[in-house]
């Protein structure tokens, strides 16, 4: 997390580690799905590939549509991210495509997952001195952390949106 501090996508990495959300769920997240006052996110969509392009689509399973509780650190990260995003929108004006996405490219469009992994996640791991892992391994880390904290398998299952 230290290596992610100050990164444009710091909040994305904090959410990944603190919520166990899938990469596609994070990249498809819209501000209308986020309730910072109550500290909850509602997973309502994910990224899908359609005709070789990425687009918003339905979550992986029925159970993937779920509320996700946020930690205090996640709420703070999202608040800071929103402030920065609003500054970017104001600075770029008509050049910014505002579709309400939480995590975007520099001009407001969807982030391609392979670009995220190659241009942001792999360099982040390198800065942190960590081995190359899959983004999905952050989800496994979250699940392991819950189990180590004494949560039941059922609680972990619900948090991850598994059947």
Beta strands, then each sheet from edge to edge (+ up, - down):
strand 1: 34-35
strand 2: 40-43
strand 3: 46-50
strand 4: 53-57
strand 5: 66-69
sheet 1: 1+ 2- 5+
sheet 2: 3+ 4-
end
